[in-house]
């Protein structure tokens, strides 16, 4: 059982304040203005076998992009998420008998894969075989992203704005790759 001295010491050692001038809630992404930014792919989340509109089967790729610190020092460490790139797949008719193929709506995914460094190959029927992009394939790749403000309303009825990458383009930038103590520029890579 605690004595009075222990209780008083706990009160003295448990001082906490709220300082409104230091509140960062909601400000983390608010300063990223709409426009185009040089960035690198920092993360890729894949949601597999999602049924879309009760009609199609898709994997959804949600990329996170880290804005280039050197070019935009005021945005150092900032990241922007994409809305998601749909990779519609041919459904297995045994598992998904009511779903249809949707190859014609894979253009956005193809643009995303090309921007991340993949080269698309046409088959003899004029179709492009789309790779299954993995985070390990694209992490650190330079890209150019177009950012817009996605407006939404929170539970309190307040309007919020989230910067979102809606387009991604191949970048001509060269990025440094850190390998231990040695920094390599991709022009110097042995492959």
PyMOL commands that place a pseudoatom at each C-alpha (Angstrom):
pseudoatom trace, name=CA, resn=UNK, resi=1, chain=A, elem=C, hetatm=0, pos=[0.000, 0.000, 0.000]
pseudoatom trace, name=CA, resn=UNK, resi=2, chain=A, elem=C, hetatm=0, pos=[1.259, 3.484, -0.869]
pseudoatom trace, name=CA, resn=UNK, resi=3, chain=A, elem=C, hetatm=0, pos=[1.962, 5.998, 1.836]
pseudoatom trace, name=CA, resn=UNK, resi=4, chain=A, elem=C, hetatm=0, pos=[1.247, 9.728, 1.559]
pseudoatom trace, name=CA, resn=UNK, resi=5, chain=A, elem=C, hetatm=0, pos=[4.856, 10.561, 0.637]
pseudoatom trace, name=CA, resn=UNK, resi=6, chain=A, elem=C, hetatm=0, pos=[4.824, 8.085, -2.297]
pseudoatom trace, name=CA, resn=UNK, resi=7, chain=A, elem=C, hetatm=0, pos=[1.543, 9.501, -3.598]
pseudoatom trace, name=CA, resn=UNK, resi=8, chain=A, elem=C, hetatm=0, pos=[2.831, 13.084, -3.412]
pseudoatom trace, name=CA, resn=UNK, resi=9, chain=A, elem=C, hetatm=0, pos=[6.103, 12.105, -5.146]
pseudoatom trace, name=CA, resn=UNK, resi=10, chain=A, elem=C, hetatm=0, pos=[4.123, 10.454, -7.951]
pseudoatom trace, name=CA, resn=UNK, resi=11, chain=A, elem=C, hetatm=0, pos=[2.082, 13.637, -8.417]
pseudoatom trace, name=CA, resn=UNK, resi=12, chain=A, elem=C, hetatm=0, pos=[5.241, 15.763, -8.605]
pseudoatom trace, name=CA, resn=UNK, resi=13, chain=A, elem=C, hetatm=0, pos=[6.874, 13.402, -11.140]
pseudoatom trace, name=CA, resn=UNK, resi=14, chain=A, elem=C, hetatm=0, pos=[3.831, 13.087, -13.392]
pseudoatom trace, name=CA, resn=UNK, resi=15, chain=A, elem=C, hetatm=0, pos=[3.641, 16.624, -14.749]
pseudoatom trace, name=CA, resn=UNK, resi=16, chain=A, elem=C, hetatm=0, pos=[2.111, 16.890, -18.230]
pseudoatom trace, name=CA, resn=UNK, resi=17, chain=A, elem=C, hetatm=0, pos=[0.928, 19.873, -20.290]
pseudoatom trace, name=CA, resn=UNK, resi=18, chain=A, elem=C, hetatm=0, pos=[-0.889, 20.547, -23.541]
pseudoatom trace, name=CA, resn=UNK, resi=19, chain=A, elem=C, hetatm=0, pos=[0.688, 23.340, -25.572]
pseudoatom trace, name=CA, resn=UNK, resi=20, chain=A, elem=C, hetatm=0, pos=[-1.561, 24.356, -28.513]
pseudoatom trace, name=CA, resn=UNK, resi=21, chain=A, elem=C, hetatm=0, pos=[1.340, 26.112, -30.264]
pseudoatom trace, name=CA, resn=UNK, resi=22, chain=A, elem=C, hetatm=0, pos=[3.136, 22.757, -30.523]
pseudoatom trace, name=CA, resn=UNK, resi=23, chain=A, elem=C, hetatm=0, pos=[0.119, 20.744, -31.686]
pseudoatom trace, name=CA, resn=UNK, resi=24, chain=A, elem=C, hetatm=0, pos=[1.029, 18.901, -34.886]
pseudoatom trace, name=CA, resn=UNK, resi=25, chain=A, elem=C, hetatm=0, pos=[-2.210, 16.957, -35.336]
pseudoatom trace, name=CA, resn=UNK, resi=26, chain=A, elem=C, hetatm=0, pos=[-3.489, 17.496, -38.860]
pseudoatom trace, name=CA, resn=UNK, resi=27, chain=A, elem=C, hetatm=0, pos=[-0.452, 19.594, -39.838]
pseudoatom trace, name=CA, resn=UNK, resi=28, chain=A, elem=C, hetatm=0, pos=[1.876, 16.792, -40.927]
pseudoatom trace, name=CA, resn=UNK, resi=29, chain=A, elem=C, hetatm=0, pos=[0.623, 16.762, -44.526]
pseudoatom trace, name=CA, resn=UNK, resi=30, chain=A, elem=C, hetatm=0, pos=[-1.138, 20.120, -44.744]
pseudoatom trace, name=CA, resn=UNK, resi=31, chain=A, elem=C, hetatm=0, pos=[1.892, 21.989, -46.128]
pseudoatom trace, name=CA, resn=UNK, resi=32, chain=A, elem=C, hetatm=0, pos=[2.275, 19.801, -49.228]
pseudoatom trace, name=CA, resn=UNK, resi=33, chain=A, elem=C, hetatm=0, pos=[0.745, 21.938, -51.954]
pseudoatom trace, name=CA, resn=UNK, resi=34, chain=A, elem=C, hetatm=0, pos=[-0.887, 20.599, -55.109]
pseudoatom trace, name=CA, resn=UNK, resi=35, chain=A, elem=C, hetatm=0, pos=[1.568, 20.138, -57.966]
pseudoatom trace, name=CA, resn=UNK, resi=36, chain=A, elem=C, hetatm=0, pos=[4.296, 17.875, -59.315]
pseudoatom trace, name=CA, resn=UNK, resi=37, chain=A, elem=C, hetatm=0, pos=[7.133, 16.606, -57.114]
pseudoatom trace, name=CA, resn=UNK, resi=38, chain=A, elem=C, hetatm=0, pos=[10.240, 14.513, -57.564]
pseudoatom trace, name=CA, resn=UNK, resi=39, chain=A, elem=C, hetatm=0, pos=[10.039, 11.569, -55.172]
pseudoatom trace, name=CA, resn=UNK, resi=40, chain=A, elem=C, hetatm=0, pos=[11.123, 7.983, -54.559]
pseudoatom trace, name=CA, resn=UNK, resi=41, chain=A, elem=C, hetatm=0, pos=[8.976, 4.941, -53.872]
pseudoatom trace, name=CA, resn=UNK, resi=42, chain=A, elem=C, hetatm=0, pos=[9.223, 4.220, -50.145]
pseudoatom trace, name=CA, resn=UNK, resi=43, chain=A, elem=C, hetatm=0, pos=[6.543, 1.588, -49.583]
pseudoatom trace, name=CA, resn=UNK, resi=44, chain=A, elem=C, hetatm=0, pos=[4.118, -0.608, -51.481]
pseudoatom trace, name=CA, resn=UNK, resi=45, chain=A, elem=C, hetatm=0, pos=[1.047, -2.244, -49.975]
pseudoatom trace, name=CA, resn=UNK, resi=46, chain=A, elem=C, hetatm=0, pos=[-0.706, -4.912, -52.030]
pseudoatom trace, name=CA, resn=UNK, resi=47, chain=A, elem=C, hetatm=0, pos=[-4.297, -5.976, -51.440]
pseudoatom trace, name=CA, resn=UNK, resi=48, chain=A, elem=C, hetatm=0, pos=[-4.789, -9.269, -53.269]
pseudoatom trace, name=CA, resn=UNK, resi=49, chain=A, elem=C, hetatm=0, pos=[-7.872, -10.794, -54.874]
pseudoatom trace, name=CA, resn=UNK, resi=50, chain=A, elem=C, hetatm=0, pos=[-10.275, -7.916, -54.300]
pseudoatom trace, name=CA, resn=UNK, resi=51, chain=A, elem=C, hetatm=0, pos=[-13.674, -8.260, -55.975]
pseudoatom trace, name=CA, resn=UNK, resi=52, chain=A, elem=C, hetatm=0, pos=[-14.527, -4.916, -57.606]
pseudoatom trace, name=CA, resn=UNK, resi=53, chain=A, elem=C, hetatm=0, pos=[-18.174, -3.967, -58.257]
pseudoatom trace, name=CA, resn=UNK, resi=54, chain=A, elem=C, hetatm=0, pos=[-19.162, -7.635, -57.828]
pseudoatom trace, name=CA, resn=UNK, resi=55, chain=A, elem=C, hetatm=0, pos=[-17.885, -8.076, -61.374]
pseudoatom trace, name=CA, resn=UNK, resi=56, chain=A, elem=C, hetatm=0, pos=[-14.060, -8.078, -61.596]
pseudoatom trace, name=CA, resn=UNK, resi=57, chain=A, elem=C, hetatm=0, pos=[-11.053, -9.500, -59.733]
pseudoatom trace, name=CA, resn=UNK, resi=58, chain=A, elem=C, hetatm=0, pos=[-8.139, -7.185, -58.962]
pseudoatom trace, name=CA, resn=UNK, resi=59, chain=A, elem=C, hetatm=0, pos=[-5.012, -6.731, -56.911]
pseudoatom trace, name=CA, resn=UNK, resi=60, chain=A, elem=C, hetatm=0, pos=[-4.735, -3.148, -55.631]
pseudoatom trace, name=CA, resn=UNK, resi=61, chain=A, elem=C, hetatm=0, pos=[-1.296, -1.566, -55.273]
pseudoatom trace, name=CA, resn=UNK, resi=62, chain=A, elem=C, hetatm=0, pos=[-1.039, 1.402, -52.896]
pseudoatom trace, name=CA, resn=UNK, resi=63, chain=A, elem=C, hetatm=0, pos=[2.299, 3.164, -53.174]
pseudoatom trace, name=CA, resn=UNK, resi=64, chain=A, elem=C, hetatm=0, pos=[3.810, 5.615, -50.722]
pseudoatom trace, name=CA, resn=UNK, resi=65, chain=A, elem=C, hetatm=0, pos=[6.243, 8.158, -52.133]
pseudoatom trace, name=CA, resn=UNK, resi=66, chain=A, elem=C, hetatm=0, pos=[8.934, 10.054, -50.206]
pseudoatom trace, name=CA, resn=UNK, resi=67, chain=A, elem=C, hetatm=0, pos=[9.371, 13.581, -51.543]
pseudoatom trace, name=CA, resn=UNK, resi=68, chain=A, elem=C, hetatm=0, pos=[12.952, 14.448, -52.565]
pseudoatom trace, name=CA, resn=UNK, resi=69, chain=A, elem=C, hetatm=0, pos=[14.592, 16.156, -49.561]
pseudoatom trace, name=CA, resn=UNK, resi=70, chain=A, elem=C, hetatm=0, pos=[17.277, 17.862, -51.645]
pseudoatom trace, name=CA, resn=UNK, resi=71, chain=A, elem=C, hetatm=0, pos=[14.887, 19.456, -54.096]
pseudoatom trace, name=CA, resn=UNK, resi=72, chain=A, elem=C, hetatm=0, pos=[12.238, 20.330, -51.478]
pseudoatom trace, name=CA, resn=UNK, resi=73, chain=A, elem=C, hetatm=0, pos=[14.083, 20.902, -48.174]
pseudoatom trace, name=CA, resn=UNK, resi=74, chain=A, elem=C, hetatm=0, pos=[10.984, 22.362, -46.507]
pseudoatom trace, name=CA, resn=UNK, resi=75, chain=A, elem=C, hetatm=0, pos=[9.253, 18.992, -47.066]
pseudoatom trace, name=CA, resn=UNK, resi=76, chain=A, elem=C, hetatm=0, pos=[12.089, 16.896, -45.634]
pseudoatom trace, name=CA, resn=UNK, resi=77, chain=A, elem=C, hetatm=0, pos=[10.923, 13.426, -44.637]
pseudoatom trace, name=CA, resn=UNK, resi=78, chain=A, elem=C, hetatm=0, pos=[7.415, 13.938, -46.017]
pseudoatom trace, name=CA, resn=UNK, resi=79, chain=A, elem=C, hetatm=0, pos=[5.567, 11.127, -47.741]
pseudoatom trace, name=CA, resn=UNK, resi=80, chain=A, elem=C, hetatm=0, pos=[2.469, 11.046, -49.943]
pseudoatom trace, name=CA, resn=UNK, resi=81, chain=A, elem=C, hetatm=0, pos=[0.257, 8.021, -50.531]
pseudoatom trace, name=CA, resn=UNK, resi=82, chain=A, elem=C, hetatm=0, pos=[-1.334, 7.069, -53.825]
pseudoatom trace, name=CA, resn=UNK, resi=83, chain=A, elem=C, hetatm=0, pos=[-5.012, 6.266, -54.253]
pseudoatom trace, name=CA, resn=UNK, resi=84, chain=A, elem=C, hetatm=0, pos=[-4.235, 2.781, -55.538]
pseudoatom trace, name=CA, resn=UNK, resi=85, chain=A, elem=C, hetatm=0, pos=[-3.442, 1.158, -58.858]
pseudoatom trace, name=CA, resn=UNK, resi=86, chain=A, elem=C, hetatm=0, pos=[-5.763, -1.668, -59.922]
pseudoatom trace, name=CA, resn=UNK, resi=87, chain=A, elem=C, hetatm=0, pos=[-4.266, -4.723, -61.657]
pseudoatom trace, name=CA, resn=UNK, resi=88, chain=A, elem=C, hetatm=0, pos=[-7.317, -6.548, -62.983]
pseudoatom trace, name=CA, resn=UNK, resi=89, chain=A, elem=C, hetatm=0, pos=[-6.702, -10.276, -63.350]
pseudoatom trace, name=CA, resn=UNK, resi=90, chain=A, elem=C, hetatm=0, pos=[-8.345, -13.046, -65.292]
pseudoatom trace, name=CA, resn=UNK, resi=91, chain=A, elem=C, hetatm=0, pos=[-10.512, -14.733, -62.645]
pseudoatom trace, name=CA, resn=UNK, resi=92, chain=A, elem=C, hetatm=0, pos=[-10.315, -18.485, -62.054]
pseudoatom trace, name=CA, resn=UNK, resi=93, chain=A, elem=C, hetatm=0, pos=[-13.796, -19.587, -63.228]
pseudoatom trace, name=CA, resn=UNK, resi=94, chain=A, elem=C, hetatm=0, pos=[-13.886, -22.438, -60.675]
pseudoatom trace, name=CA, resn=UNK, resi=95, chain=A, elem=C, hetatm=0, pos=[-13.290, -20.064, -57.765]
pseudoatom trace, name=CA, resn=UNK, resi=96, chain=A, elem=C, hetatm=0, pos=[-15.057, -16.978, -59.200]
pseudoatom trace, name=CA, resn=UNK, resi=97, chain=A, elem=C, hetatm=0, pos=[-17.710, -18.254, -61.658]
pseudoatom trace, name=CA, resn=UNK, resi=98, chain=A, elem=C, hetatm=0, pos=[-19.588, -14.938, -61.880]
pseudoatom trace, name=CA, resn=UNK, resi=99, chain=A, elem=C, hetatm=0, pos=[-16.612, -12.610, -62.381]
pseudoatom trace, name=CA, resn=UNK, resi=100, chain=A, elem=C, hetatm=0, pos=[-15.447, -11.264, -65.743]
pseudoatom trace, name=CA, resn=UNK, resi=101, chain=A, elem=C, hetatm=0, pos=[-12.095, -10.375, -67.235]
pseudoatom trace, name=CA, resn=UNK, resi=102, chain=A, elem=C, hetatm=0, pos=[-11.290, -6.634, -67.325]
pseudoatom trace, name=CA, resn=UNK, resi=103, chain=A, elem=C, hetatm=0, pos=[-7.995, -6.263, -69.235]
pseudoatom trace, name=CA, resn=UNK, resi=104, chain=A, elem=C, hetatm=0, pos=[-9.049, -2.957, -70.773]
pseudoatom trace, name=CA, resn=UNK, resi=105, chain=A, elem=C, hetatm=0, pos=[-8.876, -1.135, -67.413]
pseudoatom trace, name=CA, resn=UNK, resi=106, chain=A, elem=C, hetatm=0, pos=[-5.252, -1.952, -66.580]
pseudoatom trace, name=CA, resn=UNK, resi=107, chain=A, elem=C, hetatm=0, pos=[-3.754, 1.163, -68.196]
pseudoatom trace, name=CA, resn=UNK, resi=108, chain=A, elem=C, hetatm=0, pos=[-3.241, 2.972, -64.850]
pseudoatom trace, name=CA, resn=UNK, resi=109, chain=A, elem=C, hetatm=0, pos=[-1.358, -0.005, -63.429]
pseudoatom trace, name=CA, resn=UNK, resi=110, chain=A, elem=C, hetatm=0, pos=[0.770, -0.261, -66.584]
pseudoatom trace, name=CA, resn=UNK, resi=111, chain=A, elem=C, hetatm=0, pos=[1.706, 3.445, -66.301]
pseudoatom trace, name=CA, resn=UNK, resi=112, chain=A, elem=C, hetatm=0, pos=[2.605, 2.921, -62.627]
pseudoatom trace, name=CA, resn=UNK, resi=113, chain=A, elem=C, hetatm=0, pos=[4.815, -0.094, -63.450]
pseudoatom trace, name=CA, resn=UNK, resi=114, chain=A, elem=C, hetatm=0, pos=[6.541, 1.770, -66.305]
pseudoatom trace, name=CA, resn=UNK, resi=115, chain=A, elem=C, hetatm=0, pos=[7.156, 4.809, -64.083]
pseudoatom trace, name=CA, resn=UNK, resi=116, chain=A, elem=C, hetatm=0, pos=[8.814, 2.477, -61.569]
pseudoatom trace, name=CA, resn=UNK, resi=117, chain=A, elem=C, hetatm=0, pos=[11.227, 1.164, -64.205]
pseudoatom trace, name=CA, resn=UNK, resi=118, chain=A, elem=C, hetatm=0, pos=[9.477, -1.846, -65.768]
pseudoatom trace, name=CA, resn=UNK, resi=119, chain=A, elem=C, hetatm=0, pos=[9.471, -2.199, -69.546]
pseudoatom trace, name=CA, resn=UNK, resi=120, chain=A, elem=C, hetatm=0, pos=[6.272, -3.609, -71.030]
pseudoatom trace, name=CA, resn=UNK, resi=121, chain=A, elem=C, hetatm=0, pos=[6.437, -6.185, -73.786]
pseudoatom trace, name=CA, resn=UNK, resi=122, chain=A, elem=C, hetatm=0, pos=[3.674, -6.620, -76.358]
pseudoatom trace, name=CA, resn=UNK, resi=123, chain=A, elem=C, hetatm=0, pos=[2.603, -10.129, -77.272]
pseudoatom trace, name=CA, resn=UNK, resi=124, chain=A, elem=C, hetatm=0, pos=[1.570, -11.209, -80.794]
pseudoatom trace, name=CA, resn=UNK, resi=125, chain=A, elem=C, hetatm=0, pos=[-2.051, -10.162, -80.035]
pseudoatom trace, name=CA, resn=UNK, resi=126, chain=A, elem=C, hetatm=0, pos=[-1.041, -6.579, -79.138]
pseudoatom trace, name=CA, resn=UNK, resi=127, chain=A, elem=C, hetatm=0, pos=[-1.537, -7.051, -75.379]
pseudoatom trace, name=CA, resn=UNK, resi=128, chain=A, elem=C, hetatm=0, pos=[0.989, -6.077, -72.726]
pseudoatom trace, name=CA, resn=UNK, resi=129, chain=A, elem=C, hetatm=0, pos=[1.981, -8.660, -70.118]
pseudoatom trace, name=CA, resn=UNK, resi=130, chain=A, elem=C, hetatm=0, pos=[1.817, -6.856, -66.772]
pseudoatom trace, name=CA, resn=UNK, resi=131, chain=A, elem=C, hetatm=0, pos=[4.364, -7.772, -64.095]
pseudoatom trace, name=CA, resn=UNK, resi=132, chain=A, elem=C, hetatm=0, pos=[3.447, -8.388, -60.470]
pseudoatom trace, name=CA, resn=UNK, resi=133, chain=A, elem=C, hetatm=0, pos=[5.262, -5.399, -58.952]
pseudoatom trace, name=CA, resn=UNK, resi=134, chain=A, elem=C, hetatm=0, pos=[6.709, -6.042, -55.495]
pseudoatom trace, name=CA, resn=UNK, resi=135, chain=A, elem=C, hetatm=0, pos=[8.064, -3.481, -53.019]
pseudoatom trace, name=CA, resn=UNK, resi=136, chain=A, elem=C, hetatm=0, pos=[11.546, -5.004, -53.292]
pseudoatom trace, name=CA, resn=UNK, resi=137, chain=A, elem=C, hetatm=0, pos=[11.470, -4.303, -57.064]
pseudoatom trace, name=CA, resn=UNK, resi=138, chain=A, elem=C, hetatm=0, pos=[10.716, -0.598, -56.757]
pseudoatom trace, name=CA, resn=UNK, resi=139, chain=A, elem=C, hetatm=0, pos=[11.719, 0.704, -53.303]
pseudoatom trace, name=CA, resn=UNK, resi=140, chain=A, elem=C, hetatm=0, pos=[13.994, 3.723, -53.783]
pseudoatom trace, name=CA, resn=UNK, resi=141, chain=A, elem=C, hetatm=0, pos=[13.138, 4.162, -57.487]
pseudoatom trace, name=CA, resn=UNK, resi=142, chain=A, elem=C, hetatm=0, pos=[12.886, 7.824, -58.541]
pseudoatom trace, name=CA, resn=UNK, resi=143, chain=A, elem=C, hetatm=0, pos=[9.528, 8.976, -59.899]
pseudoatom trace, name=CA, resn=UNK, resi=144, chain=A, elem=C, hetatm=0, pos=[7.641, 12.213, -60.504]
pseudoatom trace, name=CA, resn=UNK, resi=145, chain=A, elem=C, hetatm=0, pos=[4.260, 12.399, -58.788]
pseudoatom trace, name=CA, resn=UNK, resi=146, chain=A, elem=C, hetatm=0, pos=[1.309, 14.715, -59.265]
pseudoatom trace, name=CA, resn=UNK, resi=147, chain=A, elem=C, hetatm=0, pos=[-0.251, 15.637, -55.920]
pseudoatom trace, name=CA, resn=UNK, resi=148, chain=A, elem=C, hetatm=0, pos=[-3.820, 16.864, -55.413]
pseudoatom trace, name=CA, resn=UNK, resi=149, chain=A, elem=C, hetatm=0, pos=[-5.729, 17.671, -52.252]
pseudoatom trace, name=CA, resn=UNK, resi=150, chain=A, elem=C, hetatm=0, pos=[-8.266, 14.985, -51.398]
pseudoatom trace, name=CA, resn=UNK, resi=151, chain=A, elem=C, hetatm=0, pos=[-11.015, 16.695, -49.375]
pseudoatom trace, name=CA, resn=UNK, resi=152, chain=A, elem=C, hetatm=0, pos=[-13.098, 14.767, -46.851]
pseudoatom trace, name=CA, resn=UNK, resi=153, chain=A, elem=C, hetatm=0, pos=[-15.185, 15.319, -43.727]
pseudoatom trace, name=CA, resn=UNK, resi=154, chain=A, elem=C, hetatm=0, pos=[-14.217, 13.866, -40.352]
pseudoatom trace, name=CA, resn=UNK, resi=155, chain=A, elem=C, hetatm=0, pos=[-16.591, 12.512, -37.689]
pseudoatom trace, name=CA, resn=UNK, resi=156, chain=A, elem=C, hetatm=0, pos=[-16.930, 15.983, -36.162]
pseudoatom trace, name=CA, resn=UNK, resi=157, chain=A, elem=C, hetatm=0, pos=[-18.110, 17.436, -39.468]
pseudoatom trace, name=CA, resn=UNK, resi=158, chain=A, elem=C, hetatm=0, pos=[-14.850, 19.341, -40.069]
pseudoatom trace, name=CA, resn=UNK, resi=159, chain=A, elem=C, hetatm=0, pos=[-13.432, 19.399, -43.583]
pseudoatom trace, name=CA, resn=UNK, resi=160, chain=A, elem=C, hetatm=0, pos=[-9.986, 17.808, -43.862]
pseudoatom trace, name=CA, resn=UNK, resi=161, chain=A, elem=C, hetatm=0, pos=[-7.464, 17.765, -46.688]
pseudoatom trace, name=CA, resn=UNK, resi=162, chain=A, elem=C, hetatm=0, pos=[-5.068, 14.929, -47.457]
pseudoatom trace, name=CA, resn=UNK, resi=163, chain=A, elem=C, hetatm=0, pos=[-2.421, 15.350, -50.175]
pseudoatom trace, name=CA, resn=UNK, resi=164, chain=A, elem=C, hetatm=0, pos=[-2.714, 12.337, -52.493]
pseudoatom trace, name=CA, resn=UNK, resi=165, chain=A, elem=C, hetatm=0, pos=[-0.587, 11.216, -55.453]
pseudoatom trace, name=CA, resn=UNK, resi=166, chain=A, elem=C, hetatm=0, pos=[-2.956, 10.686, -58.380]
pseudoatom trace, name=CA, resn=UNK, resi=167, chain=A, elem=C, hetatm=0, pos=[-0.416, 10.318, -61.192]
pseudoatom trace, name=CA, resn=UNK, resi=168, chain=A, elem=C, hetatm=0, pos=[3.080, 8.902, -61.360]
pseudoatom trace, name=CA, resn=UNK, resi=169, chain=A, elem=C, hetatm=0, pos=[5.626, 9.410, -64.123]
pseudoatom trace, name=CA, resn=UNK, resi=170, chain=A, elem=C, hetatm=0, pos=[9.091, 8.085, -64.877]
pseudoatom trace, name=CA, resn=UNK, resi=171, chain=A, elem=C, hetatm=0, pos=[11.788, 10.398, -63.561]
pseudoatom trace, name=CA, resn=UNK, resi=172, chain=A, elem=C, hetatm=0, pos=[15.058, 11.271, -65.254]
pseudoatom trace, name=CA, resn=UNK, resi=173, chain=A, elem=C, hetatm=0, pos=[16.716, 11.768, -61.866]
pseudoatom trace, name=CA, resn=UNK, resi=174, chain=A, elem=C, hetatm=0, pos=[19.636, 9.739, -60.610]
pseudoatom trace, name=CA, resn=UNK, resi=175, chain=A, elem=C, hetatm=0, pos=[19.412, 8.701, -56.973]
pseudoatom trace, name=CA, resn=UNK, resi=176, chain=A, elem=C, hetatm=0, pos=[22.151, 7.537, -54.653]
pseudoatom trace, name=CA, resn=UNK, resi=177, chain=A, elem=C, hetatm=0, pos=[21.938, 4.030, -53.254]
pseudoatom trace, name=CA, resn=UNK, resi=178, chain=A, elem=C, hetatm=0, pos=[23.558, 3.521, -49.847]
pseudoatom trace, name=CA, resn=UNK, resi=179, chain=A, elem=C, hetatm=0, pos=[25.445, 0.241, -49.483]
pseudoatom trace, name=CA, resn=UNK, resi=180, chain=A, elem=C, hetatm=0, pos=[27.139, 0.289, -46.100]
pseudoatom trace, name=CA, resn=UNK, resi=181, chain=A, elem=C, hetatm=0, pos=[29.789, 2.995, -46.022]
pseudoatom trace, name=CA, resn=UNK, resi=182, chain=A, elem=C, hetatm=0, pos=[29.917, 3.259, -49.802]
pseudoatom trace, name=CA, resn=UNK, resi=183, chain=A, elem=C, hetatm=0, pos=[27.352, 5.400, -51.642]
pseudoatom trace, name=CA, resn=UNK, resi=184, chain=A, elem=C, hetatm=0, pos=[26.801, 4.357, -55.248]
pseudoatom trace, name=CA, resn=UNK, resi=185, chain=A, elem=C, hetatm=0, pos=[25.185, 6.437, -57.957]
pseudoatom trace, name=CA, resn=UNK, resi=186, chain=A, elem=C, hetatm=0, pos=[23.132, 4.319, -60.351]
pseudoatom trace, name=CA, resn=UNK, resi=187, chain=A, elem=C, hetatm=0, pos=[25.432, 5.293, -63.263]
pseudoatom trace, name=CA, resn=UNK, resi=188, chain=A, elem=C, hetatm=0, pos=[28.211, 3.496, -61.381]
pseudoatom trace, name=CA, resn=UNK, resi=189, chain=A, elem=C, hetatm=0, pos=[26.290, 0.292, -60.666]
pseudoatom trace, name=CA, resn=UNK, resi=190, chain=A, elem=C, hetatm=0, pos=[27.894, -2.786, -62.211]
pseudoatom trace, name=CA, resn=UNK, resi=191, chain=A, elem=C, hetatm=0, pos=[24.686, -3.952, -63.900]
for i in range(1, 191): cmd.bond("trace and resi %d" % i, "trace and resi %d" % (i + 1))
show_as sticks, trace
zoom trace
